[in-house]
Amino acid sequence: MPAAVPAAVQLVHEVQAGETLASIAAAYKVSVRDLLTWNRLSSNVVKAGTRLIVYLQ
């Protein structure tokens, strides 16, 4: 019987000045593509104050 996979934890990250999607993705150990998908973004550019959903496992 396979081990149970833990449920993902949803966090909200508020973008700070100077942050990029790449730096945020690296901080949470997720991919930029995941951030784009989860937040329905069409651009890699994010502005300070934007709230992003991040899922962690």
PyMOL Python script that loads the backbone (N, CA, C, O; Angstrom):
from pymol import cmd

cmd.read_pdbstr("""\
ATOM      1  N   MET A   1       0.849  -1.178   0.000  1.00  0.00           N
ATOM      2  CA  MET A   1       0.000   0.000   0.000  1.00  0.00           C
ATOM      3  C   MET A   1       0.897   1.245   0.000  1.00  0.00           C
ATOM      4  O   MET A   1       1.783   1.355   0.848  1.00  0.00           O
ATOM      5  N   PRO A   2       0.684   2.201  -0.948  1.00  0.00           N
ATOM      6  CA  PRO A   2       1.526   3.399  -0.998  1.00  0.00           C
ATOM      7  C   PRO A   2       1.274   4.315   0.190  1.00  0.00           C
ATOM      8  O   PRO A   2       0.186   4.340   0.766  1.00  0.00           O
ATOM      9  N   ALA A   3       2.306   5.063   0.535  1.00  0.00           N
ATOM     10  CA  ALA A   3       2.171   6.032   1.627  1.00  0.00           C
ATOM     11  C   ALA A   3       1.239   7.155   1.197  1.00  0.00           C
ATOM     12  O   ALA A   3       1.195   7.514   0.020  1.00  0.00           O
ATOM     13  N   ALA A   4       0.506   7.701   2.134  1.00  0.00           N
ATOM     14  CA  ALA A   4      -0.409   8.802   1.836  1.00  0.00           C
ATOM     15  C   ALA A   4       0.394  10.053   1.496  1.00  0.00           C
ATOM     16  O   ALA A   4       1.399  10.360   2.139  1.00  0.00           O
ATOM     17  N   VAL A   5      -0.069  10.764   0.477  1.00  0.00           N
ATOM     18  CA  VAL A   5       0.573  12.026   0.097  1.00  0.00           C
ATOM     19  C   VAL A   5      -0.069  13.134   0.920  1.00  0.00           C
ATOM     20  O   VAL A   5      -1.293  13.263   0.940  1.00  0.00           O
ATOM     21  N   PRO A   6       0.755  13.942   1.606  1.00  0.00           N
ATOM     22  CA  PRO A   6       0.173  15.013   2.409  1.00  0.00           C
ATOM     23  C   PRO A   6      -0.524  16.049   1.523  1.00  0.00           C
ATOM     24  O   PRO A   6      -0.097  16.311   0.399  1.00  0.00           O
ATOM     25  N   ALA A   7      -1.580  16.620   2.037  1.00  0.00           N
ATOM     26  CA  ALA A   7      -2.318  17.639   1.287  1.00  0.00           C
ATOM     27  C   ALA A   7      -1.465  18.892   1.147  1.00  0.00           C
ATOM     28  O   ALA A   7      -0.652  19.208   2.016  1.00  0.00           O
ATOM     29  N   ALA A   8      -1.660  19.592   0.052  1.00  0.00           N
ATOM     30  CA  ALA A   8      -0.934  20.836  -0.174  1.00  0.00           C
ATOM     31  C   ALA A   8      -1.445  21.906   0.780  1.00  0.00           C
ATOM     32  O   ALA A   8      -2.626  21.941   1.125  1.00  0.00           O
ATOM     33  N   VAL A   9      -0.547  22.764   1.194  1.00  0.00           N
ATOM     34  CA  VAL A   9      -0.883  23.892   2.053  1.00  0.00           C
ATOM     35  C   VAL A   9      -0.909  25.131   1.171  1.00  0.00           C
ATOM     36  O   VAL A   9       0.027  25.377   0.411  1.00  0.00           O
ATOM     37  N   GLN A  10      -1.974  25.904   1.271  1.00  0.00           N
ATOM     38  CA  GLN A  10      -2.089  27.124   0.471  1.00  0.00           C
ATOM     39  C   GLN A  10      -1.638  28.317   1.292  1.00  0.00           C
ATOM     40  O   GLN A  10      -2.110  28.534   2.408  1.00  0.00           O
ATOM     41  N   LEU A  11      -0.714  29.091   0.725  1.00  0.00           N
ATOM     42  CA  LEU A  11      -0.235  30.317   1.351  1.00  0.00           C
ATOM     43  C   LEU A  11      -0.541  31.491   0.438  1.00  0.00           C
ATOM     44  O   LEU A  11      -0.747  31.315  -0.763  1.00  0.00           O
ATOM     45  N   VAL A  12      -0.571  32.678   1.003  1.00  0.00           N
ATOM     46  CA  VAL A  12      -0.674  33.891   0.203  1.00  0.00           C
ATOM     47  C   VAL A  12       0.608  34.677   0.437  1.00  0.00           C
ATOM     48  O   VAL A  12       0.968  34.985   1.573  1.00  0.00           O
ATOM     49  N   HIS A  13       1.290  34.995  -0.660  1.00  0.00           N
ATOM     50  CA  HIS A  13       2.542  35.758  -0.590  1.00  0.00           C
ATOM     51  C   HIS A  13       2.295  37.136  -1.173  1.00  0.00           C
ATOM     52  O   HIS A  13       1.821  37.256  -2.302  1.00  0.00           O
ATOM     53  N   GLU A  14       2.610  38.173  -0.419  1.00  0.00           N
ATOM     54  CA  GLU A  14       2.501  39.535  -0.944  1.00  0.00           C
ATOM     55  C   GLU A  14       3.855  39.944  -1.495  1.00  0.00           C
ATOM     56  O   GLU A  14       4.856  39.954  -0.779  1.00  0.00           O
ATOM     57  N   VAL A  15       3.871  40.283  -2.781  1.00  0.00           N
ATOM     58  CA  VAL A  15       5.108  40.635  -3.469  1.00  0.00           C
ATOM     59  C   VAL A  15       5.671  41.922  -2.872  1.00  0.00           C
ATOM     60  O   VAL A  15       4.964  42.915  -2.700  1.00  0.00           O
ATOM     61  N   GLN A  16       6.967  41.872  -2.562  1.00  0.00           N
ATOM     62  CA  GLN A  16       7.675  43.027  -2.024  1.00  0.00           C
ATOM     63  C   GLN A  16       8.497  43.680  -3.142  1.00  0.00           C
ATOM     64  O   GLN A  16       8.818  43.030  -4.137  1.00  0.00           O
ATOM     65  N   ALA A  17       8.829  44.939  -2.980  1.00  0.00           N
ATOM     66  CA  ALA A  17       9.640  45.645  -3.970  1.00  0.00           C
ATOM     67  C   ALA A  17      10.936  44.878  -4.217  1.00  0.00           C
ATOM     68  O   ALA A  17      11.601  44.452  -3.273  1.00  0.00           O
ATOM     69  N   GLY A  18      11.285  44.706  -5.471  1.00  0.00           N
ATOM     70  CA  GLY A  18      12.519  44.019  -5.831  1.00  0.00           C
ATOM     71  C   GLY A  18      12.371  42.522  -6.040  1.00  0.00           C
ATOM     72  O   GLY A  18      13.288  41.883  -6.557  1.00  0.00           O
ATOM     73  N   GLU A  19      11.244  41.949  -5.655  1.00  0.00           N
ATOM     74  CA  GLU A  19      11.036  40.512  -5.856  1.00  0.00           C
ATOM     75  C   GLU A  19      10.615  40.232  -7.289  1.00  0.00           C
ATOM     76  O   GLU A  19       9.976  41.058  -7.941  1.00  0.00           O
ATOM     77  N   THR A  20      10.986  39.059  -7.761  1.00  0.00           N
ATOM     78  CA  THR A  20      10.566  38.574  -9.073  1.00  0.00           C
ATOM     79  C   THR A  20       9.873  37.232  -8.883  1.00  0.00           C
ATOM     80  O   THR A  20       9.963  36.620  -7.819  1.00  0.00           O
ATOM     81  N   LEU A  21       9.180  36.780  -9.927  1.00  0.00           N
ATOM     82  CA  LEU A  21       8.562  35.450  -9.826  1.00  0.00           C
ATOM     83  C   LEU A  21       9.638  34.396  -9.590  1.00  0.00           C
ATOM     84  O   LEU A  21       9.424  33.442  -8.842  1.00  0.00           O
ATOM     85  N   ALA A  22      10.786  34.567 -10.224  1.00  0.00           N
ATOM     86  CA  ALA A  22      11.868  33.592 -10.050  1.00  0.00           C
ATOM     87  C   ALA A  22      12.354  33.558  -8.600  1.00  0.00           C
ATOM     88  O   ALA A  22      12.588  32.480  -8.053  1.00  0.00           O
ATOM     89  N   SER A  23      12.505  34.714  -7.980  1.00  0.00           N
ATOM     90  CA  SER A  23      12.991  34.733  -6.588  1.00  0.00           C
ATOM     91  C   SER A  23      11.945  34.166  -5.633  1.00  0.00           C
ATOM     92  O   SER A  23      12.282  33.491  -4.660  1.00  0.00           O
ATOM     93  N   ILE A  24      10.677  34.446  -5.917  1.00  0.00           N
ATOM     94  CA  ILE A  24       9.595  33.911  -5.084  1.00  0.00           C
ATOM     95  C   ILE A  24       9.516  32.398  -5.248  1.00  0.00           C
ATOM     96  O   ILE A  24       9.391  31.667  -4.265  1.00  0.00           O
ATOM     97  N   ALA A  25       9.588  31.933  -6.490  1.00  0.00           N
ATOM     98  CA  ALA A  25       9.550  30.492  -6.761  1.00  0.00           C
ATOM     99  C   ALA A  25      10.698  29.788  -6.043  1.00  0.00           C
ATOM    100  O   ALA A  25      10.499  28.731  -5.444  1.00  0.00           O
ATOM    101  N   ALA A  26      11.880  30.359  -6.100  1.00  0.00           N
ATOM    102  CA  ALA A  26      13.047  29.756  -5.439  1.00  0.00           C
ATOM    103  C   ALA A  26      12.854  29.710  -3.926  1.00  0.00           C
ATOM    104  O   ALA A  26      13.218  28.727  -3.281  1.00  0.00           O
ATOM    105  N   ALA A  27      12.287  30.763  -3.365  1.00  0.00           N
ATOM    106  CA  ALA A  27      12.086  30.825  -1.914  1.00  0.00           C
ATOM    107  C   ALA A  27      11.145  29.732  -1.425  1.00  0.00           C
ATOM    108  O   ALA A  27      11.329  29.191  -0.335  1.00  0.00           O
ATOM    109  N   TYR A  28      10.132  29.406  -2.234  1.00  0.00           N
ATOM    110  CA  TYR A  28       9.144  28.399  -1.840  1.00  0.00           C
ATOM    111  C   TYR A  28       9.412  27.024  -2.463  1.00  0.00           C
ATOM    112  O   TYR A  28       8.665  26.074  -2.231  1.00  0.00           O
ATOM    113  N   LYS A  29      10.488  26.931  -3.256  1.00  0.00           N
ATOM    114  CA  LYS A  29      10.867  25.675  -3.927  1.00  0.00           C
ATOM    115  C   LYS A  29       9.738  25.160  -4.822  1.00  0.00           C
ATOM    116  O   LYS A  29       9.381  23.982  -4.790  1.00  0.00           O
ATOM    117  N   VAL A  30       9.188  26.079  -5.621  1.00  0.00           N
ATOM    118  CA  VAL A  30       8.194  25.742  -6.639  1.00  0.00           C
ATOM    119  C   VAL A  30       8.707  26.319  -7.956  1.00  0.00           C
ATOM    120  O   VAL A  30       9.714  27.026  -7.977  1.00  0.00           O
ATOM    121  N   SER A  31       8.022  26.020  -9.039  1.00  0.00           N
ATOM    122  CA  SER A  31       8.470  26.541 -10.331  1.00  0.00           C
ATOM    123  C   SER A  31       7.741  27.845 -10.670  1.00  0.00           C
ATOM    124  O   SER A  31       6.644  28.115 -10.181  1.00  0.00           O
ATOM    125  N   VAL A  32       8.386  28.635 -11.519  1.00  0.00           N
ATOM    126  CA  VAL A  32       7.747  29.859 -12.010  1.00  0.00           C
ATOM    127  C   VAL A  32       6.478  29.483 -12.759  1.00  0.00           C
ATOM    128  O   VAL A  32       5.461  30.167 -12.643  1.00  0.00           O
ATOM    129  N   ARG A  33       6.531  28.405 -13.523  1.00  0.00           N
ATOM    130  CA  ARG A  33       5.346  27.935 -14.257  1.00  0.00           C
ATOM    131  C   ARG A  33       4.189  27.654 -13.294  1.00  0.00           C
ATOM    132  O   ARG A  33       3.043  27.989 -13.592  1.00  0.00           O
ATOM    133  N   ASP A  34       4.481  27.044 -12.146  1.00  0.00           N
ATOM    134  CA  ASP A  34       3.429  26.792 -11.154  1.00  0.00           C
ATOM    135  C   ASP A  34       2.817  28.108 -10.671  1.00  0.00           C
ATOM    136  O   ASP A  34       1.595  28.230 -10.587  1.00  0.00           O
ATOM    137  N   LEU A  35       3.654  29.082 -10.358  1.00  0.00           N
ATOM    138  CA  LEU A  35       3.142  30.377  -9.898  1.00  0.00           C
ATOM    139  C   LEU A  35       2.261  31.021 -10.964  1.00  0.00           C
ATOM    140  O   LEU A  35       1.203  31.569 -10.657  1.00  0.00           O
ATOM    141  N   LEU A  36       2.702  30.950 -12.214  1.00  0.00           N
ATOM    142  CA  LEU A  36       1.912  31.508 -13.311  1.00  0.00           C
ATOM    143  C   LEU A  36       0.554  30.815 -13.402  1.00  0.00           C
ATOM    144  O   LEU A  36      -0.475  31.475 -13.551  1.00  0.00           O
ATOM    145  N   THR A  37       0.552  29.496 -13.314  1.00  0.00           N
ATOM    146  CA  THR A  37      -0.683  28.716 -13.425  1.00  0.00           C
ATOM    147  C   THR A  37      -1.614  28.968 -12.249  1.00  0.00           C
ATOM    148  O   THR A  37      -2.792  29.270 -12.439  1.00  0.00           O
ATOM    149  N   TRP A  38      -1.092  28.847 -11.039  1.00  0.00           N
ATOM    150  CA  TRP A  38      -1.917  28.996  -9.841  1.00  0.00           C
ATOM    151  C   TRP A  38      -2.576  30.368  -9.755  1.00  0.00           C
ATOM    152  O   TRP A  38      -3.677  30.507  -9.222  1.00  0.00           O
ATOM    153  N   ASN A  39      -1.889  31.379 -10.285  1.00  0.00           N
ATOM    154  CA  ASN A  39      -2.370  32.751 -10.155  1.00  0.00           C
ATOM    155  C   ASN A  39      -2.935  33.315 -11.455  1.00  0.00           C
ATOM    156  O   ASN A  39      -3.252  34.501 -11.543  1.00  0.00           O
ATOM    157  N   ARG A  40      -3.058  32.445 -12.467  1.00  0.00           N
ATOM    158  CA  ARG A  40      -3.604  32.841 -13.768  1.00  0.00           C
ATOM    159  C   ARG A  40      -2.926  34.086 -14.306  1.00  0.00           C
ATOM    160  O   ARG A  40      -3.582  35.023 -14.762  1.00  0.00           O
ATOM    161  N   LEU A  41      -1.597  34.081 -14.247  1.00  0.00           N
ATOM    162  CA  LEU A  41      -0.810  35.203 -14.745  1.00  0.00           C
ATOM    163  C   LEU A  41      -0.387  34.931 -16.181  1.00  0.00           C
ATOM    164  O   LEU A  41      -0.112  33.789 -16.549  1.00  0.00           O
ATOM    165  N   SER A  42      -0.338  35.976 -16.985  1.00  0.00           N
ATOM    166  CA  SER A  42       0.092  35.824 -18.374  1.00  0.00           C
ATOM    167  C   SER A  42       1.471  36.432 -18.596  1.00  0.00           C
ATOM    168  O   SER A  42       2.006  36.375 -19.703  1.00  0.00           O
ATOM    169  N   SER A  43       2.047  37.013 -17.551  1.00  0.00           N
ATOM    170  CA  SER A  43       3.348  37.665 -17.652  1.00  0.00           C
ATOM    171  C   SER A  43       4.193  37.298 -16.437  1.00  0.00           C
ATOM    172  O   SER A  43       3.664  37.019 -15.361  1.00  0.00           O
ATOM    173  N   ASN A  44       5.511  37.302 -16.623  1.00  0.00           N
ATOM    174  CA  ASN A  44       6.430  37.040 -15.511  1.00  0.00           C
ATOM    175  C   ASN A  44       6.646  38.276 -14.641  1.00  0.00           C
ATOM    176  O   ASN A  44       7.330  38.199 -13.620  1.00  0.00           O
ATOM    177  N   VAL A  45       6.074  39.406 -15.030  1.00  0.00           N
ATOM    178  CA  VAL A  45       6.261  40.656 -14.302  1.00  0.00           C
ATOM    179  C   VAL A  45       5.181  40.777 -13.228  1.00  0.00           C
ATOM    180  O   VAL A  45       3.989  40.678 -13.519  1.00  0.00           O
ATOM    181  N   VAL A  46       5.609  40.992 -11.990  1.00  0.00           N
ATOM    182  CA  VAL A  46       4.672  41.205 -10.883  1.00  0.00           C
ATOM    183  C   VAL A  46       5.036  42.501 -10.177  1.00  0.00           C
ATOM    184  O   VAL A  46       6.209  42.867 -10.093  1.00  0.00           O
ATOM    185  N   LYS A  47       4.035  43.180  -9.678  1.00  0.00           N
ATOM    186  CA  LYS A  47       4.233  44.459  -8.999  1.00  0.00           C
ATOM    187  C   LYS A  47       4.187  44.260  -7.493  1.00  0.00           C
ATOM    188  O   LYS A  47       3.513  43.360  -6.992  1.00  0.00           O
ATOM    189  N   ALA A  48       4.911  45.110  -6.780  1.00  0.00           N
ATOM    190  CA  ALA A  48       4.870  45.098  -5.317  1.00  0.00           C
ATOM    191  C   ALA A  48       3.423  45.269  -4.873  1.00  0.00           C
ATOM    192  O   ALA A  48       2.685  46.086  -5.423  1.00  0.00           O
ATOM    193  N   GLY A  49       3.032  44.496  -3.881  1.00  0.00           N
ATOM    194  CA  GLY A  49       1.678  44.564  -3.348  1.00  0.00           C
ATOM    195  C   GLY A  49       0.753  43.503  -3.923  1.00  0.00           C
ATOM    196  O   GLY A  49      -0.319  43.251  -3.374  1.00  0.00           O
ATOM    197  N   THR A  50       1.163  42.872  -5.038  1.00  0.00           N
ATOM    198  CA  THR A  50       0.361  41.815  -5.624  1.00  0.00           C
ATOM    199  C   THR A  50       0.364  40.615  -4.684  1.00  0.00           C
ATOM    200  O   THR A  50       1.403  40.254  -4.132  1.00  0.00           O
ATOM    201  N   ARG A  51      -0.786  40.009  -4.509  1.00  0.00           N
ATOM    202  CA  ARG A  51      -0.890  38.815  -3.656  1.00  0.00           C
ATOM    203  C   ARG A  51      -0.904  37.585  -4.552  1.00  0.00           C
ATOM    204  O   ARG A  51      -1.698  37.485  -5.487  1.00  0.00           O
ATOM    205  N   LEU A  52      -0.017  36.661  -4.250  1.00  0.00           N
ATOM    206  CA  LEU A  52       0.106  35.434  -5.030  1.00  0.00           C
ATOM    207  C   LEU A  52      -0.265  34.227  -4.170  1.00  0.00           C
ATOM    208  O   LEU A  52       0.099  34.153  -2.996  1.00  0.00           O
ATOM    209  N   ILE A  53      -0.983  33.298  -4.759  1.00  0.00           N
ATOM    210  CA  ILE A  53      -1.267  32.023  -4.096  1.00  0.00           C
ATOM    211  C   ILE A  53      -0.100  31.092  -4.356  1.00  0.00           C
ATOM    212  O   ILE A  53       0.362  30.963  -5.489  1.00  0.00           O
ATOM    213  N   VAL A  54       0.373  30.443  -3.305  1.00  0.00           N
ATOM    214  CA  VAL A  54       1.472  29.473  -3.404  1.00  0.00           C
ATOM    215  C   VAL A  54       1.006  28.206  -2.706  1.00  0.00           C
ATOM    216  O   VAL A  54       0.499  28.254  -1.585  1.00  0.00           O
ATOM    217  N   TYR A  55       1.180  27.068  -3.377  1.00  0.00           N
ATOM    218  CA  TYR A  55       0.828  25.780  -2.781  1.00  0.00           C
ATOM    219  C   TYR A  55       2.109  25.021  -2.423  1.00  0.00           C
ATOM    220  O   TYR A  55       2.996  24.847  -3.259  1.00  0.00           O
ATOM    221  N   LEU A  56       2.187  24.578  -1.176  1.00  0.00           N
ATOM    222  CA  LEU A  56       3.338  23.810  -0.685  1.00  0.00           C
ATOM    223  C   LEU A  56       2.886  22.414  -0.336  1.00  0.00           C
ATOM    224  O   LEU A  56       1.754  22.210   0.104  1.00  0.00           O
ATOM    225  N   GLN A  57       3.779  21.439  -0.533  1.00  0.00           N
ATOM    226  CA  GLN A  57       3.456  20.076  -0.131  1.00  0.00           C
ATOM    227  C   GLN A  57       4.351  19.635   0.973  1.00  0.00           C
ATOM    228  O   GLN A  57       4.233  18.506   1.451  1.00  0.00           O
TER     229      GLN A  57
END
""", "prot")
cmd.dss("prot")
cmd.show_as("cartoon", "prot")
cmd.util.cbc("prot")
cmd.orient("prot")
